[in-house]
Amino acid sequence: MSTRKGQKRIKNQPVLHEELKKQRAIWLTSKTWGEVQESAAKLKISASEYVEQLIRERHGG
């Protein structure tokens, strides 16, 4: 998924998805959080975006 590099982001305008993200909380073990961060870093995306993509792939959209 492209982050539209080179394009200025505008406050309150979604960049990657059709809606804005909101801050949420999930509870993970330290080991799992480390794996999320490591996997996200390999893809050069944030941990938040990595989790978002995992869920969207699993649920078809």
PDBQT receptor file of N, H, CA, C and O in Angstrom, charges set to zero:
ATOM      1  N   MET A   1       0.842  -1.167   0.000  1.00  0.00    +0.000 N 
ATOM      2  CA  MET A   1       0.000   0.000   0.000  1.00  0.00    +0.000 C 
ATOM      3  C   MET A   1       0.891   1.234   0.000  1.00  0.00    +0.000 C 
ATOM      4  O   MET A   1       1.767   1.361   0.855  1.00  0.00    +0.000 OA
ATOM      5  N   SER A   2       0.689   2.111  -0.909  1.00  0.00    +0.000 N 
ATOM      6  H   SER A   2      -0.022   2.008  -1.604  1.00  0.00    +0.000 HD
ATOM      7  CA  SER A   2       1.513   3.305  -1.042  1.00  0.00    +0.000 C 
ATOM      8  C   SER A   2       1.115   4.355  -0.018  1.00  0.00    +0.000 C 
ATOM      9  O   SER A   2      -0.063   4.524   0.296  1.00  0.00    +0.000 OA
ATOM     10  N   THR A   3       2.114   5.056   0.493  1.00  0.00    +0.000 N 
ATOM     11  H   THR A   3       3.071   4.919   0.238  1.00  0.00    +0.000 HD
ATOM     12  CA  THR A   3       1.839   6.145   1.430  1.00  0.00    +0.000 C 
ATOM     13  C   THR A   3       1.783   7.476   0.709  1.00  0.00    +0.000 C 
ATOM     14  O   THR A   3       1.776   8.526   1.351  1.00  0.00    +0.000 OA
ATOM     15  N   ARG A   4       1.743   7.451  -0.614  1.00  0.00    +0.000 N 
ATOM     16  H   ARG A   4       1.749   6.598  -1.136  1.00  0.00    +0.000 HD
ATOM     17  CA  ARG A   4       1.671   8.667  -1.428  1.00  0.00    +0.000 C 
ATOM     18  C   ARG A   4       2.832   9.590  -1.116  1.00  0.00    +0.000 C 
ATOM     19  O   ARG A   4       2.655  10.782  -0.863  1.00  0.00    +0.000 OA
ATOM     20  N   LYS A   5       4.025   9.011  -1.139  1.00  0.00    +0.000 N 
ATOM     21  H   LYS A   5       4.169   8.043  -1.344  1.00  0.00    +0.000 HD
ATOM     22  CA  LYS A   5       5.238   9.763  -0.824  1.00  0.00    +0.000 C 
ATOM     23  C   LYS A   5       5.351  10.987  -1.721  1.00  0.00    +0.000 C 
ATOM     24  O   LYS A   5       5.087  10.929  -2.922  1.00  0.00    +0.000 OA
ATOM     25  N   GLY A   6       5.746  12.083  -1.113  1.00  0.00    +0.000 N 
ATOM     26  H   GLY A   6       5.961  12.130  -0.138  1.00  0.00    +0.000 HD
ATOM     27  CA  GLY A   6       5.890  13.317  -1.852  1.00  0.00    +0.000 C 
ATOM     28  C   GLY A   6       4.637  14.165  -1.854  1.00  0.00    +0.000 C 
ATOM     29  O   GLY A   6       4.656  15.316  -2.290  1.00  0.00    +0.000 OA
ATOM     30  N   GLN A   7       3.554  13.599  -1.369  1.00  0.00    +0.000 N 
ATOM     31  H   GLN A   7       3.538  12.664  -1.015  1.00  0.00    +0.000 HD
ATOM     32  CA  GLN A   7       2.292  14.331  -1.325  1.00  0.00    +0.000 C 
ATOM     33  C   GLN A   7       2.075  14.824   0.109  1.00  0.00    +0.000 C 
ATOM     34  O   GLN A   7       2.193  14.046   1.056  1.00  0.00    +0.000 OA
ATOM     35  N   LYS A   8       1.763  16.100   0.270  1.00  0.00    +0.000 N 
ATOM     36  H   LYS A   8       1.668  16.732  -0.499  1.00  0.00    +0.000 HD
ATOM     37  CA  LYS A   8       1.578  16.674   1.598  1.00  0.00    +0.000 C 
ATOM     38  C   LYS A   8       0.335  16.095   2.256  1.00  0.00    +0.000 C 
ATOM     39  O   LYS A   8      -0.732  16.016   1.648  1.00  0.00    +0.000 OA
ATOM     40  N   ARG A   9       0.495  15.696   3.497  1.00  0.00    +0.000 N 
ATOM     41  H   ARG A   9       1.362  15.760   3.991  1.00  0.00    +0.000 HD
ATOM     42  CA  ARG A   9      -0.642  15.195   4.254  1.00  0.00    +0.000 C 
ATOM     43  C   ARG A   9      -1.428  16.372   4.815  1.00  0.00    +0.000 C 
ATOM     44  O   ARG A   9      -0.856  17.380   5.229  1.00  0.00    +0.000 OA
ATOM     45  N   ILE A  10      -2.735  16.227   4.820  1.00  0.00    +0.000 N 
ATOM     46  H   ILE A  10      -3.200  15.408   4.484  1.00  0.00    +0.000 HD
ATOM     47  CA  ILE A  10      -3.621  17.271   5.308  1.00  0.00    +0.000 C 
ATOM     48  C   ILE A  10      -4.320  16.756   6.562  1.00  0.00    +0.000 C 
ATOM     49  O   ILE A  10      -4.836  15.639   6.587  1.00  0.00    +0.000 OA
ATOM     50  N   LYS A  11      -4.328  17.592   7.604  1.00  0.00    +0.000 N 
ATOM     51  H   LYS A  11      -3.909  18.500   7.583  1.00  0.00    +0.000 HD
ATOM     52  CA  LYS A  11      -4.936  17.203   8.866  1.00  0.00    +0.000 C 
ATOM     53  C   LYS A  11      -6.387  16.776   8.650  1.00  0.00    +0.000 C 
ATOM     54  O   LYS A  11      -7.133  17.408   7.902  1.00  0.00    +0.000 OA
ATOM     55  N   ASN A  12      -6.766  15.699   9.317  1.00  0.00    +0.000 N 
ATOM     56  H   ASN A  12      -6.160  15.186   9.925  1.00  0.00    +0.000 HD
ATOM     57  CA  ASN A  12      -8.119  15.141   9.269  1.00  0.00    +0.000 C 
ATOM     58  C   ASN A  12      -8.519  14.620   7.896  1.00  0.00    +0.000 C 
ATOM     59  O   ASN A  12      -9.707  14.540   7.583  1.00  0.00    +0.000 OA
ATOM     60  N   GLN A  13      -7.533  14.264   7.075  1.00  0.00    +0.000 N 
ATOM     61  H   GLN A  13      -6.568  14.329   7.329  1.00  0.00    +0.000 HD
ATOM     62  CA  GLN A  13      -7.785  13.651   5.776  1.00  0.00    +0.000 C 
ATOM     63  C   GLN A  13      -7.109  12.282   5.764  1.00  0.00    +0.000 C 
ATOM     64  O   GLN A  13      -5.899  12.199   5.980  1.00  0.00    +0.000 OA
ATOM     65  N   PRO A  14      -7.855  11.209   5.518  1.00  0.00    +0.000 N 
ATOM     66  CA  PRO A  14      -7.236   9.883   5.505  1.00  0.00    +0.000 C 
ATOM     67  C   PRO A  14      -6.200   9.766   4.392  1.00  0.00    +0.000 C 
ATOM     68  O   PRO A  14      -6.363  10.338   3.314  1.00  0.00    +0.000 OA
ATOM     69  N   VAL A  15      -5.129   9.015   4.668  1.00  0.00    +0.000 N 
ATOM     70  H   VAL A  15      -4.997   8.551   5.544  1.00  0.00    +0.000 HD
ATOM     71  CA  VAL A  15      -4.065   8.852   3.691  1.00  0.00    +0.000 C 
ATOM     72  C   VAL A  15      -4.127   7.474   3.049  1.00  0.00    +0.000 C 
ATOM     73  O   VAL A  15      -4.151   7.365   1.823  1.00  0.00    +0.000 OA
ATOM     74  N   LEU A  16      -4.152   6.426   3.856  1.00  0.00    +0.000 N 
ATOM     75  H   LEU A  16      -4.133   6.514   4.852  1.00  0.00    +0.000 HD
ATOM     76  CA  LEU A  16      -4.099   5.068   3.311  1.00  0.00    +0.000 C 
ATOM     77  C   LEU A  16      -5.464   4.398   3.204  1.00  0.00    +0.000 C 
ATOM     78  O   LEU A  16      -5.653   3.503   2.380  1.00  0.00    +0.000 OA
ATOM     79  N   HIS A  17      -6.396   4.815   4.012  1.00  0.00    +0.000 N 
ATOM     80  H   HIS A  17      -6.243   5.543   4.682  1.00  0.00    +0.000 HD
ATOM     81  CA  HIS A  17      -7.692   4.146   4.081  1.00  0.00    +0.000 C 
ATOM     82  C   HIS A  17      -8.805   5.161   3.869  1.00  0.00    +0.000 C 
ATOM     83  O   HIS A  17      -8.555   6.366   3.845  1.00  0.00    +0.000 OA
ATOM     84  N   GLU A  18     -10.025   4.678   3.715  1.00  0.00    +0.000 N 
ATOM     85  H   GLU A  18     -10.228   3.698   3.733  1.00  0.00    +0.000 HD
ATOM     86  CA  GLU A  18     -11.148   5.555   3.409  1.00  0.00    +0.000 C 
ATOM     87  C   GLU A  18     -11.650   6.343   4.619  1.00  0.00    +0.000 C 
ATOM     88  O   GLU A  18     -12.512   7.211   4.482  1.00  0.00    +0.000 OA
ATOM     89  N   GLU A  19     -11.116   6.045   5.793  1.00  0.00    +0.000 N 
ATOM     90  H   GLU A  19     -10.415   5.340   5.904  1.00  0.00    +0.000 HD
ATOM     91  CA  GLU A  19     -11.527   6.776   6.992  1.00  0.00    +0.000 C 
ATOM     92  C   GLU A  19     -10.309   7.065   7.858  1.00  0.00    +0.000 C 
ATOM     93  O   GLU A  19      -9.269   6.419   7.733  1.00  0.00    +0.000 OA
ATOM     94  N   LEU A  20     -10.461   8.052   8.738  1.00  0.00    +0.000 N 
ATOM     95  H   LEU A  20     -11.306   8.577   8.839  1.00  0.00    +0.000 HD
ATOM     96  CA  LEU A  20      -9.383   8.392   9.651  1.00  0.00    +0.000 C 
ATOM     97  C   LEU A  20      -9.215   7.319  10.711  1.00  0.00    +0.000 C 
ATOM     98  O   LEU A  20     -10.178   6.669  11.117  1.00  0.00    +0.000 OA
ATOM     99  N   LYS A  21      -7.989   7.148  11.146  1.00  0.00    +0.000 N 
ATOM    100  H   LYS A  21      -7.207   7.677  10.816  1.00  0.00    +0.000 HD
ATOM    101  CA  LYS A  21      -7.732   6.240  12.262  1.00  0.00    +0.000 C 
ATOM    102  C   LYS A  21      -7.963   6.989  13.567  1.00  0.00    +0.000 C 
ATOM    103  O   LYS A  21      -7.811   8.209  13.634  1.00  0.00    +0.000 OA
ATOM    104  N   LYS A  22      -8.331   6.244  14.600  1.00  0.00    +0.000 N 
ATOM    105  H   LYS A  22      -8.454   5.253  14.545  1.00  0.00    +0.000 HD
ATOM    106  CA  LYS A  22      -8.480   6.788  15.945  1.00  0.00    +0.000 C 
ATOM    107  C   LYS A  22      -7.578   5.986  16.860  1.00  0.00    +0.000 C 
ATOM    108  O   LYS A  22      -7.314   4.811  16.604  1.00  0.00    +0.000 OA
ATOM    109  N   GLN A  23      -7.110   6.607  17.911  1.00  0.00    +0.000 N 
ATOM    110  H   GLN A  23      -7.325   7.561  18.118  1.00  0.00    +0.000 HD
ATOM    111  CA  GLN A  23      -6.257   5.912  18.857  1.00  0.00    +0.000 C 
ATOM    112  C   GLN A  23      -7.059   4.839  19.580  1.00  0.00    +0.000 C 
ATOM    113  O   GLN A  23      -8.163   5.085  20.065  1.00  0.00    +0.000 OA
ATOM    114  N   ARG A  24      -6.480   3.645  19.641  1.00  0.00    +0.000 N 
ATOM    115  H   ARG A  24      -5.583   3.445  19.246  1.00  0.00    +0.000 HD
ATOM    116  CA  ARG A  24      -7.097   2.512  20.334  1.00  0.00    +0.000 C 
ATOM    117  C   ARG A  24      -6.039   1.867  21.213  1.00  0.00    +0.000 C 
ATOM    118  O   ARG A  24      -4.858   2.203  21.118  1.00  0.00    +0.000 OA
ATOM    119  N   ALA A  25      -6.449   0.961  22.050  1.00  0.00    +0.000 N 
ATOM    120  H   ALA A  25      -7.407   0.688  22.126  1.00  0.00    +0.000 HD
ATOM    121  CA  ALA A  25      -5.501   0.230  22.897  1.00  0.00    +0.000 C 
ATOM    122  C   ALA A  25      -5.742  -1.259  22.746  1.00  0.00    +0.000 C 
ATOM    123  O   ALA A  25      -6.883  -1.721  22.772  1.00  0.00    +0.000 OA
ATOM    124  N   ILE A  26      -4.667  -2.003  22.589  1.00  0.00    +0.000 N 
ATOM    125  H   ILE A  26      -3.740  -1.628  22.568  1.00  0.00    +0.000 HD
ATOM    126  CA  ILE A  26      -4.737  -3.468  22.614  1.00  0.00    +0.000 C 
ATOM    127  C   ILE A  26      -3.659  -3.955  23.567  1.00  0.00    +0.000 C 
ATOM    128  O   ILE A  26      -2.640  -3.288  23.753  1.00  0.00    +0.000 OA
ATOM    129  N   TRP A  27      -3.874  -5.088  24.157  1.00  0.00    +0.000 N 
ATOM    130  H   TRP A  27      -4.701  -5.629  24.007  1.00  0.00    +0.000 HD
ATOM    131  CA  TRP A  27      -2.926  -5.647  25.112  1.00  0.00    +0.000 C 
ATOM    132  C   TRP A  27      -2.206  -6.808  24.444  1.00  0.00    +0.000 C 
ATOM    133  O   TRP A  27      -2.835  -7.751  23.965  1.00  0.00    +0.000 OA
ATOM    134  N   LEU A  28      -0.874  -6.730  24.419  1.00  0.00    +0.000 N 
ATOM    135  H   LEU A  28      -0.363  -5.964  24.808  1.00  0.00    +0.000 HD
ATOM    136  CA  LEU A  28      -0.040  -7.768  23.814  1.00  0.00    +0.000 C 
ATOM    137  C   LEU A  28       1.088  -8.125  24.767  1.00  0.00    +0.000 C 
ATOM    138  O   LEU A  28       1.519  -7.299  25.572  1.00  0.00    +0.000 OA
ATOM    139  N   THR A  29       1.559  -9.352  24.671  1.00  0.00    +0.000 N 
ATOM    140  H   THR A  29       1.210 -10.023  24.017  1.00  0.00    +0.000 HD
ATOM    141  CA  THR A  29       2.747  -9.715  25.445  1.00  0.00    +0.000 C 
ATOM    142  C   THR A  29       3.948  -8.985  24.855  1.00  0.00    +0.000 C 
ATOM    143  O   THR A  29       3.909  -8.532  23.711  1.00  0.00    +0.000 OA
ATOM    144  N   SER A  30       4.999  -8.874  25.633  1.00  0.00    +0.000 N 
ATOM    145  H   SER A  30       5.031  -9.242  26.563  1.00  0.00    +0.000 HD
ATOM    146  CA  SER A  30       6.216  -8.207  25.153  1.00  0.00    +0.000 C 
ATOM    147  C   SER A  30       6.787  -8.924  23.936  1.00  0.00    +0.000 C 
ATOM    148  O   SER A  30       7.276  -8.281  23.007  1.00  0.00    +0.000 OA
ATOM    149  N   LYS A  31       6.727 -10.241  23.938  1.00  0.00    +0.000 N 
ATOM    150  H   LYS A  31       6.330 -10.763  24.692  1.00  0.00    +0.000 HD
ATOM    151  CA  LYS A  31       7.250 -11.019  22.811  1.00  0.00    +0.000 C 
ATOM    152  C   LYS A  31       6.457 -10.718  21.536  1.00  0.00    +0.000 C 
ATOM    153  O   LYS A  31       7.039 -10.497  20.474  1.00  0.00    +0.000 OA
ATOM    154  N   THR A  32       5.137 -10.711  21.648  1.00  0.00    +0.000 N 
ATOM    155  H   THR A  32       4.664 -10.890  22.511  1.00  0.00    +0.000 HD
ATOM    156  CA  THR A  32       4.295 -10.447  20.483  1.00  0.00    +0.000 C 
ATOM    157  C   THR A  32       4.489  -9.026  19.980  1.00  0.00    +0.000 C 
ATOM    158  O   THR A  32       4.573  -8.806  18.772  1.00  0.00    +0.000 OA
ATOM    159  N   TRP A  33       4.563  -8.055  20.890  1.00  0.00    +0.000 N 
ATOM    160  H   TRP A  33       4.495  -8.234  21.872  1.00  0.00    +0.000 HD
ATOM    161  CA  TRP A  33       4.780  -6.669  20.490  1.00  0.00    +0.000 C 
ATOM    162  C   TRP A  33       6.113  -6.533  19.752  1.00  0.00    +0.000 C 
ATOM    163  O   TRP A  33       6.205  -5.810  18.759  1.00  0.00    +0.000 OA
ATOM    164  N   GLY A  34       7.131  -7.218  20.232  1.00  0.00    +0.000 N 
ATOM    165  H   GLY A  34       7.057  -7.805  21.038  1.00  0.00    +0.000 HD
ATOM    166  CA  GLY A  34       8.427  -7.200  19.560  1.00  0.00    +0.000 C 
ATOM    167  C   GLY A  34       8.326  -7.763  18.154  1.00  0.00    +0.000 C 
ATOM    168  O   GLY A  34       8.942  -7.238  17.226  1.00  0.00    +0.000 OA
ATOM    169  N   GLU A  35       7.555  -8.828  17.991  1.00  0.00    +0.000 N 
ATOM    170  H   GLU A  35       7.055  -9.255  18.745  1.00  0.00    +0.000 HD
ATOM    171  CA  GLU A  35       7.368  -9.432  16.666  1.00  0.00    +0.000 C 
ATOM    172  C   GLU A  35       6.602  -8.496  15.737  1.00  0.00    +0.000 C 
ATOM    173  O   GLU A  35       6.915  -8.403  14.550  1.00  0.00    +0.000 OA
ATOM    174  N   VAL A  36       5.611  -7.812  16.267  1.00  0.00    +0.000 N 
ATOM    175  H   VAL A  36       5.356  -7.888  17.231  1.00  0.00    +0.000 HD
ATOM    176  CA  VAL A  36       4.861  -6.827  15.471  1.00  0.00    +0.000 C 
ATOM    177  C   VAL A  36       5.810  -5.727  15.002  1.00  0.00    +0.000 C 
ATOM    178  O   VAL A  36       5.824  -5.377  13.823  1.00  0.00    +0.000 OA
ATOM    179  N   GLN A  37       6.596  -5.188  15.919  1.00  0.00    +0.000 N 
ATOM    180  H   GLN A  37       6.585  -5.473  16.877  1.00  0.00    +0.000 HD
ATOM    181  CA  GLN A  37       7.530  -4.117  15.566  1.00  0.00    +0.000 C 
ATOM    182  C   GLN A  37       8.566  -4.578  14.547  1.00  0.00    +0.000 C 
ATOM    183  O   GLN A  37       8.890  -3.848  13.609  1.00  0.00    +0.000 OA
ATOM    184  N   GLU A  38       9.079  -5.775  14.730  1.00  0.00    +0.000 N 
ATOM    185  H   GLU A  38       8.816  -6.367  15.491  1.00  0.00    +0.000 HD
ATOM    186  CA  GLU A  38      10.082  -6.319  13.811  1.00  0.00    +0.000 C 
ATOM    187  C   GLU A  38       9.493  -6.523  12.415  1.00  0.00    +0.000 C 
ATOM    188  O   GLU A  38      10.110  -6.152  11.417  1.00  0.00    +0.000 OA
ATOM    189  N   SER A  39       8.315  -7.106  12.348  1.00  0.00    +0.000 N 
ATOM    190  H   SER A  39       7.814  -7.408  13.159  1.00  0.00    +0.000 HD
ATOM    191  CA  SER A  39       7.661  -7.339  11.054  1.00  0.00    +0.000 C 
ATOM    192  C   SER A  39       7.331  -6.020  10.363  1.00  0.00    +0.000 C 
ATOM    193  O   SER A  39       7.511  -5.888   9.152  1.00  0.00    +0.000 OA
ATOM    194  N   ALA A  40       6.849  -5.049  11.126  1.00  0.00    +0.000 N 
ATOM    195  H   ALA A  40       6.703  -5.156  12.110  1.00  0.00    +0.000 HD
ATOM    196  CA  ALA A  40       6.517  -3.744  10.561  1.00  0.00    +0.000 C 
ATOM    197  C   ALA A  40       7.775  -3.052  10.029  1.00  0.00    +0.000 C 
ATOM    198  O   ALA A  40       7.746  -2.445   8.958  1.00  0.00    +0.000 OA
ATOM    199  N   ALA A  41       8.860  -3.144  10.767  1.00  0.00    +0.000 N 
ATOM    200  H   ALA A  41       8.883  -3.638  11.636  1.00  0.00    +0.000 HD
ATOM    201  CA  ALA A  41      10.111  -2.516  10.337  1.00  0.00    +0.000 C 
ATOM    202  C   ALA A  41      10.602  -3.112   9.019  1.00  0.00    +0.000 C 
ATOM    203  O   ALA A  41      11.098  -2.388   8.155  1.00  0.00    +0.000 OA
ATOM    204  N   LYS A  42      10.467  -4.419   8.865  1.00  0.00    +0.000 N 
ATOM    205  H   LYS A  42      10.065  -5.007   9.566  1.00  0.00    +0.000 HD
ATOM    206  CA  LYS A  42      10.877  -5.074   7.613  1.00  0.00    +0.000 C 
ATOM    207  C   LYS A  42      10.072  -4.556   6.426  1.00  0.00    +0.000 C 
ATOM    208  O   LYS A  42      10.589  -4.455   5.314  1.00  0.00    +0.000 OA
ATOM    209  N   LEU A  43       8.810  -4.229   6.669  1.00  0.00    +0.000 N 
ATOM    210  H   LEU A  43       8.391  -4.310   7.573  1.00  0.00    +0.000 HD
ATOM    211  CA  LEU A  43       7.940  -3.708   5.614  1.00  0.00    +0.000 C 
ATOM    212  C   LEU A  43       8.009  -2.186   5.504  1.00  0.00    +0.000 C 
ATOM    213  O   LEU A  43       7.390  -1.591   4.623  1.00  0.00    +0.000 OA
ATOM    214  N   LYS A  44       8.768  -1.561   6.406  1.00  0.00    +0.000 N 
ATOM    215  H   LYS A  44       9.271  -2.044   7.123  1.00  0.00    +0.000 HD
ATOM    216  CA  LYS A  44       8.925  -0.103   6.449  1.00  0.00    +0.000 C 
ATOM    217  C   LYS A  44       7.593   0.617   6.657  1.00  0.00    +0.000 C 
ATOM    218  O   LYS A  44       7.297   1.624   6.014  1.00  0.00    +0.000 OA
ATOM    219  N   ILE A  45       6.797   0.061   7.583  1.00  0.00    +0.000 N 
ATOM    220  H   ILE A  45       7.037  -0.758   8.106  1.00  0.00    +0.000 HD
ATOM    221  CA  ILE A  45       5.530   0.663   7.968  1.00  0.00    +0.000 C 
ATOM    222  C   ILE A  45       5.466   0.703   9.488  1.00  0.00    +0.000 C 
ATOM    223  O   ILE A  45       6.279   0.073  10.163  1.00  0.00    +0.000 OA
ATOM    224  N   SER A  46       4.516   1.431  10.020  1.00  0.00    +0.000 N 
ATOM    225  H   SER A  46       3.855   1.943   9.472  1.00  0.00    +0.000 HD
ATOM    226  CA  SER A  46       4.361   1.502  11.476  1.00  0.00    +0.000 C 
ATOM    227  C   SER A  46       3.734   0.218  12.006  1.00  0.00    +0.000 C 
ATOM    228  O   SER A  46       3.119  -0.548  11.264  1.00  0.00    +0.000 OA
ATOM    229  N   ALA A  47       3.905   0.004  13.306  1.00  0.00    +0.000 N 
ATOM    230  H   ALA A  47       4.405   0.626  13.908  1.00  0.00    +0.000 HD
ATOM    231  CA  ALA A  47       3.276  -1.151  13.946  1.00  0.00    +0.000 C 
ATOM    232  C   ALA A  47       1.756  -1.055  13.812  1.00  0.00    +0.000 C 
ATOM    233  O   ALA A  47       1.084  -2.066  13.609  1.00  0.00    +0.000 OA
ATOM    234  N   SER A  48       1.223   0.141  13.923  1.00  0.00    +0.000 N 
ATOM    235  H   SER A  48       1.768   0.963  14.088  1.00  0.00    +0.000 HD
ATOM    236  CA  SER A  48      -0.214   0.364  13.778  1.00  0.00    +0.000 C 
ATOM    237  C   SER A  48      -0.690  -0.063  12.385  1.00  0.00    +0.000 C 
ATOM    238  O   SER A  48      -1.696  -0.760  12.251  1.00  0.00    +0.000 OA
ATOM    239  N   GLU A  49       0.030   0.355  11.369  1.00  0.00    +0.000 N 
ATOM    240  H   GLU A  49       0.848   0.922  11.478  1.00  0.00    +0.000 HD
ATOM    241  CA  GLU A  49      -0.357   0.009  10.000  1.00  0.00    +0.000 C 
ATOM    242  C   GLU A  49      -0.200  -1.487   9.758  1.00  0.00    +0.000 C 
ATOM    243  O   GLU A  49      -0.994  -2.080   9.027  1.00  0.00    +0.000 OA
ATOM    244  N   TYR A  50       0.809  -2.103  10.360  1.00  0.00    +0.000 N 
ATOM    245  H   TYR A  50       1.454  -1.621  10.954  1.00  0.00    +0.000 HD
ATOM    246  CA  TYR A  50       1.010  -3.548  10.229  1.00  0.00    +0.000 C 
ATOM    247  C   TYR A  50      -0.199  -4.309  10.780  1.00  0.00    +0.000 C 
ATOM    248  O   TYR A  50      -0.712  -5.223  10.134  1.00  0.00    +0.000 OA
ATOM    249  N   VAL A  51      -0.651  -3.924  11.980  1.00  0.00    +0.000 N 
ATOM    250  H   VAL A  51      -0.234  -3.181  12.505  1.00  0.00    +0.000 HD
ATOM    251  CA  VAL A  51      -1.819  -4.576  12.588  1.00  0.00    +0.000 C 
ATOM    252  C   VAL A  51      -3.055  -4.330  11.726  1.00  0.00    +0.000 C 
ATOM    253  O   VAL A  51      -3.849  -5.243  11.502  1.00  0.00    +0.000 OA
ATOM    254  N   GLU A  52      -3.218  -3.107  11.246  1.00  0.00    +0.000 N 
ATOM    255  H   GLU A  52      -2.572  -2.365  11.428  1.00  0.00    +0.000 HD
ATOM    256  CA  GLU A  52      -4.353  -2.763  10.377  1.00  0.00    +0.000 C 
ATOM    257  C   GLU A  52      -4.378  -3.674   9.143  1.00  0.00    +0.000 C 
ATOM    258  O   GLU A  52      -5.424  -4.214   8.783  1.00  0.00    +0.000 OA
ATOM    259  N   GLN A  53      -3.223  -3.838   8.506  1.00  0.00    +0.000 N 
ATOM    260  H   GLN A  53      -2.373  -3.399   8.798  1.00  0.00    +0.000 HD
ATOM    261  CA  GLN A  53      -3.147  -4.664   7.301  1.00  0.00    +0.000 C 
ATOM    262  C   GLN A  53      -3.431  -6.132   7.599  1.00  0.00    +0.000 C 
ATOM    263  O   GLN A  53      -4.108  -6.803   6.820  1.00  0.00    +0.000 OA
ATOM    264  N   LEU A  54      -2.918  -6.637   8.721  1.00  0.00    +0.000 N 
ATOM    265  H   LEU A  54      -2.368  -6.092   9.355  1.00  0.00    +0.000 HD
ATOM    266  CA  LEU A  54      -3.193  -8.028   9.097  1.00  0.00    +0.000 C 
ATOM    267  C   LEU A  54      -4.694  -8.283   9.227  1.00  0.00    +0.000 C 
ATOM    268  O   LEU A  54      -5.216  -9.274   8.716  1.00  0.00    +0.000 OA
ATOM    269  N   ILE A  55      -5.364  -7.387   9.908  1.00  0.00    +0.000 N 
ATOM    270  H   ILE A  55      -4.940  -6.582  10.323  1.00  0.00    +0.000 HD
ATOM    271  CA  ILE A  55      -6.804  -7.550  10.140  1.00  0.00    +0.000 C 
ATOM    272  C   ILE A  55      -7.584  -7.396   8.845  1.00  0.00    +0.000 C 
ATOM    273  O   ILE A  55      -8.504  -8.171   8.586  1.00  0.00    +0.000 OA
ATOM    274  N   ARG A  56      -7.236  -6.417   8.031  1.00  0.00    +0.000 N 
ATOM    275  H   ARG A  56      -6.488  -5.787   8.241  1.00  0.00    +0.000 HD
ATOM    276  CA  ARG A  56      -7.945  -6.208   6.757  1.00  0.00    +0.000 C 
ATOM    277  C   ARG A  56      -7.755  -7.404   5.826  1.00  0.00    +0.000 C 
ATOM    278  O   ARG A  56      -8.698  -7.807   5.145  1.00  0.00    +0.000 OA
ATOM    279  N   GLU A  57      -6.551  -7.975   5.787  1.00  0.00    +0.000 N 
ATOM    280  H   GLU A  57      -5.785  -7.648   6.340  1.00  0.00    +0.000 HD
ATOM    281  CA  GLU A  57      -6.303  -9.160   4.952  1.00  0.00    +0.000 C 
ATOM    282  C   GLU A  57      -7.131 -10.336   5.424  1.00  0.00    +0.000 C 
ATOM    283  O   GLU A  57      -7.713 -11.061   4.618  1.00  0.00    +0.000 OA
ATOM    284  N   ARG A  58      -7.183 -10.521   6.719  1.00  0.00    +0.000 N 
ATOM    285  H   ARG A  58      -6.710  -9.932   7.374  1.00  0.00    +0.000 HD
ATOM    286  CA  ARG A  58      -7.903 -11.660   7.302  1.00  0.00    +0.000 C 
ATOM    287  C   ARG A  58      -9.416 -11.557   7.090  1.00  0.00    +0.000 C 
ATOM    288  O   ARG A  58     -10.105 -12.569   6.959  1.00  0.00    +0.000 OA
ATOM    289  N   HIS A  59      -9.918 -10.329   7.058  1.00  0.00    +0.000 N 
ATOM    290  H   HIS A  59      -9.358  -9.507   7.163  1.00  0.00    +0.000 HD
ATOM    291  CA  HIS A  59     -11.357 -10.113   6.949  1.00  0.00    +0.000 C 
ATOM    292  C   HIS A  59     -11.782  -9.586   5.574  1.00  0.00    +0.000 C 
ATOM    293  O   HIS A  59     -12.911  -9.128   5.397  1.00  0.00    +0.000 OA
ATOM    294  N   GLY A  60     -10.883  -9.655   4.629  1.00  0.00    +0.000 N 
ATOM    295  H   GLY A  60      -9.966 -10.026   4.773  1.00  0.00    +0.000 HD
ATOM    296  CA  GLY A  60     -11.241  -9.321   3.258  1.00  0.00    +0.000 C 
ATOM    297  C   GLY A  60     -11.485  -7.862   2.962  1.00  0.00    +0.000 C 
ATOM    298  O   GLY A  60     -12.312  -7.529   2.112  1.00  0.00    +0.000 OA
ATOM    299  N   GLY A  61     -10.787  -6.999   3.640  1.00  0.00    +0.000 N 
ATOM    300  H   GLY A  61     -10.116  -7.270   4.330  1.00  0.00    +0.000 HD
ATOM    301  CA  GLY A  61     -10.974  -5.637   3.209  1.00  0.00    +0.000 C 
ATOM    302  C   GLY A  61     -10.712  -4.617   4.195  1.00  0.00    +0.000 C 
ATOM    303  O   GLY A  61     -10.849  -3.428   3.904  1.00  0.00    +0.000 OA
TER     304      GLY A  61
